[in-house]
Amino acid sequence: MRTFLGLDQWSRRRERARLDPSAASLRRMRVALVGLAVVIGLGTLGYMLLPVTDDGTGFGLLEALYQTVTTVATVGFREVHPLSAAGMVFTMGLIILGAGTVLYNLGLLVEAVTEGHLRVHLERRRMDNDIDQLHGHVIICGFGRVGRAAAEHLTATGNTVVVIDRDAGRLAGLQVPYLIGEATGNEILLAAGIRRARALVASLDTDAETVYLTLSARALAPDLVIVARARTADSKQKLVLAGATRAVNPQMIGGRRLAAFALQPDVAEFLDVVVHDESLDFRIQQVRVEQDSPFVGHTLGELSLPERTGIQLLALRPDRGRFTANPPATTTVLAGCVLIALGTLEGIQALEGLARG
């Protein structure tokens, strides 16, 4: 109902306006313009309704508006009708009030242009519109070293990301869409399009903040893939209980990779290159078999995937089950299972196309 009425989009725009550092200057300009319109309206009504002419002739609407605008702008054109003493007093008051309002508006406009507030606001509006059009993107909450590395890898592999961080300095010069604010708030997550996102990477400064973010994200998007950074081994289980699809400890993974390079350098380098080197033709990728896939109910031998696509099937995982490495040809493909394949980009794309039907 909220989506039908447009309330969700309105609340997202309101939150973005609150988070926009240039919005305060633009709000002052809007208030000043409203004030100028009020002054012109009161002046017009005053010339029409008050006895301001010397000869008793009344002002028409256009004449009153013309007299008000020329008075407020202090351009010094002739008077439409000779003014009485009351008209002179009214005009002097209008000059003081109107000229002050005009000068205030000019000052705000110069400030917005010279300090870049107007440019920043227009760029922010354009970025917000871009975020509203995104589907299947990845939200990165926290743009420290881990978040930055994740964003670089995702963009290098052709994925779209939206970054959220409360430190504007970290986001300076960033070429991808971003939002400035606390990632734990529901409003900013909705503004980032969490309900249309493919995944969320939580890499905040503390585990407590990451747990809170995970709870908020899971409540807003029950089916979202949430990958959370755990700073300690003890917090991994807590993050999973909070709703994270997977909790990762970068220090632990880094230590294990160092050990792997020390003991089996060629194997470790091969896996590192295949998984992380975007320039290599070969890559390892997962393909999920949906309920309506033509693969469902057939054995791997019947599908003949290596012959049809050129890929090598490394493993098969039933829906949330255990991996089967090098699955035999008699293995039946079920709905919800995941195929782990090694091959070229063209081969992987061919496999995805066959899986979709």
N, C-alpha and C positions, 0 to 999 in steps of 0.2 A: 504493500500500500504506500509506504514511504517513497519507494522508487517510482511508483505510478504518479504520485503527486509531485515528484521532483524534489522532495525534502532532503533526500540523501545528497543529491548534487548541490543543493543550496547550502547544506551544512558543511560539505567539503570546501566550497568556495569561501564560506565564512571563516573556516579554520585556516585556509591558506592566506586569506587577507590578514588574519591576526598574526601569522608567522612571517609575513613579508616585511622585511626591515624597511622597505621604502614606502609601505602603505601609510605610515603616520603622516608623511609629508603630503601624500595624495589626499588623505582625509582632510587635512587642513585646507588644501586647495578647494575641495568640494564645499566645505563649510563657508569659506570666503566667497565662493561663487554664489552660494545660496544667499549669503548676506547681501551681496551686490544686487541680486534679483529682488530681494525684499526692499532695499532702498529705492530701486527704480519703481517698484510697484507702489510703495507709499508715496513717492513723489508724484507719480501719475495721478493717483487718487486725490492727493492734496490739491493739485492744480485744478482738478475737475470739480471738487466738492467745496473747497474753501473760497471765500471772497477775496481773491488775490489780484483781481484786475482793477485798474483805476476807473475804467469806464463802465464797469458792471457786466462786460461781455464775458461769458463763460468759455472755458476751454473744452474743445472736443477731445475725444480719446486720442486721436493721432497727434493733435496739437499738444496735449498734456504730456504724452510720451516723448515727443520731440523736444519740448522744453526741458523735461527731466533729464534726458540723455545729454543734451548740450550743457546743462548745468553741472551734472555730475562729472562729465568729461572735461569741464573747464575750458572749452574750446573758444568761448567768447562770441558766439553767433548772436544775431539780433533776437530780441524778445518777440514772441508771437503776439502778445497783447501788452500794452502798458501796464506795469504793476502798481498796485497800491502799496501803502506802507506795510500792511499785513503781508502782501505778496513779497515785498523785499525781504522782510524778516524771515519768511518761510524759505525763500530762495537762498539766503545766507546760511541758514541751518542746513539746507540740503547740500550746499556746496561743501561745508565742513564735513558732514557725515559721508557724503558720496565720494569726495576726493580722498578722504582717509581710507574708505573701503577699496577704491580703485588702486591706490598706492600699495595697500596691503596685498591685494591680489597680484600686482606686478612683482612685488618682493618675493612672494611665494613661488611665482613662475620662474623668476631668475634663479632662485635657490634650487628648484627642482631640476632646471636645465644644467646649471653650472656644477652642481654636486652629483649629477648623474642619477637622481632619484627617479626621474621620469623614464630614463632608459632602462634602469633596473626593473622598474615596475612593468614596463612593456615586455621585457624579456621574461619576467616571472609569469605574466599572463600567458605568453606563448608557450612556456614550458608546462604550465598547468593544463593547457588545452591538449598538449602532446600526451601528457600522462593520462588524461581522460580517454584517449583513444587506444591506449595500450591493452593488449590481451596476451596472456601467456608469458609475461615478463617475470623477472626475478627481483625481489626487493632486498636490498642490502642495508641492514640497520647497524650503524657504526662504521665509520670510514677511517679506522686506524690502519695499522700495517696489515692485519689479516683481512679486513674488509676491502682495502684497496687492492690487495693481491687477488681476492675473489672477483672483484669487479673487472680487473684487467683480463683475467682468464675468460670470464664469461663474455665480455665484449669481443675478445679476440676470436672466440669460437662462434660469433654471430648471434649471440643472445642479447636481448634488451634488458637493461637493468634500471632500477630507480633507487637512488641512494638517499638514506635518511641519516642525518647527524645533527647534533645540537651545536657543534662548533662550526661557525661559518668559515673560519680560516681554513679548515681542512677541505672545504668544498670549493675554494677559490680556483677558478680556471677549469673546473670540471666540465667535460664535454658531454656528459650524460645527464638525463633529468635527475633532479635532486630536490629534497625538501629539508628545510632547516627547522629543527625542533626536537622534542623528546620522543623517541621512537616507541616508548611504552604507552603513549596515548592512543586511544581508539580513533580519535578524529584524524590524526596524521596518518595512521595506517589505512584508513578508508580513503584519505586523499591520495595515497600512493597506489590505490587500486588493489588492495589486498584480496578482494573477492574475485578479481579477474586474473590474479597472478598465478604463475606456475609454481613458484617456490619462494621461500624467505630465508635469508641468511642472517642469523643473529650473532653479532660480534661486538657487543657493548663492552663498556669498561669494566664492569663487575659481573660476577655470576648472579648476584641478587637481581640486578637489572635485567639480565638475560632471561632469568626464570620468569620475571613479571611480564616481559615482552612475549615470551613463549605462551604464557597463559592467555594474554590478550589476543594474540594472533590466532591461537587455536579456537578461542571462543568466536571470533569473527569469521574464520574460514576453517570449518571442521576437516575438509579434505586437503588442505594445503600441505605441501611438503615443507617442513621446517627443519633446517639444519642449524644447530646452535653450537657456538664455541664454548667449551668448558675450560676454565682456567686451571682447575684441579681435577684429579681423578675422582674424588668423592662427589663432585657436582655433576658428573656425567649422568648418573642414575637419577638424580633429582630433576635434571632437565628432561629426561625421557618421561618421567612421571608427570611433569608439567605439561607434556604434550609434544615435545620435540620428536620428529621422525628419526633423527639421528643426532647424537651429541658427539662433538669432535674435540679432542685435546691436541692443539697444534704442537705443543712441546713433546707429547708422547709420540705422535706420528713422525715428527722430525727426528727424534731419537731412534726410532725403529728404522727409518730410511737410512740414517747414518750407519747403523749396524748392518743393514742389508748391503750397502755399498762396500762396507769393509769385508764382508764374508762372500758375497756373490755379486761382484760389481757389474758383470755383463747382464745378468738377469735384472738387476735393479735399474740399470741404465735403459734397458729395453722397455721395461714397464714405464719408466719415467718419460721416455721419449714418446711412446705410443699414447699415453694418457694425457700428457701436458704439452707436447710440441705440436702447435697448430700448423706448422709448415710441412709436417710429414704426411705422406699420402695415406698411410695406414693409421687406423685408430680403433680403440675399443669402445663400444657403445652398447647401450641396452635398448631393447625394443619390447614394449609391452603388448601382449596379445589380448585384445578386447573381446567382449562377449560375442560380438557379431563378426569376428575375424574368420576368414575361410580356413585358417590354420586349426581351429578348434575341432577336436575329435580325430585328427589325423596324426599318424606317427611321423617322426622325423625322417624315416626312410621314405615314406610316401611323399613327403614335401620336397625332398632333394634340394634343400636350400643351398648347399655349397655349389652344386652344379648350376643352379638357376641364377645365383647372385654373385658367386665368387668369394663369398665370405667363409670364415671358419667359425663354427659354433663352439665357443669355449665352455659355456655352462648354461644350464637351464634352472630356473628357480620357480617352483609353484607359488601361487599367491601367498605371500608372507611365510613361505616354507624354507627348507634348507636347499642350498645350492647342490646341483648335480654336475660335477665337472665332466667334460667330454661325454655328454649323454649318448647312450647307444641309440641305434636307428630304430629300435622297438619302442622308444619312449613316446607316449601319447601327449600331445600338446593340449593343455586345458585352458579354459578362459581365465584370465588374470595372471597367467604365468609370465615370466620375463626371460627373454633370450639375451644372453651376453655374447656378442659377436665381435670378431676381429676381421677387419677388411678395409678396403678403400672407401672413400666417401661415397663414390658411386654405388658400390656394393651395399653399403649400409642403407643408402636411400632406396635402393631396389628392394631390400629386405623390408623396410618400413612400408613401401608401397604394396608389396604382396601381403603383408600382415593386415593392412587396412582393407584390402580387397578391391 
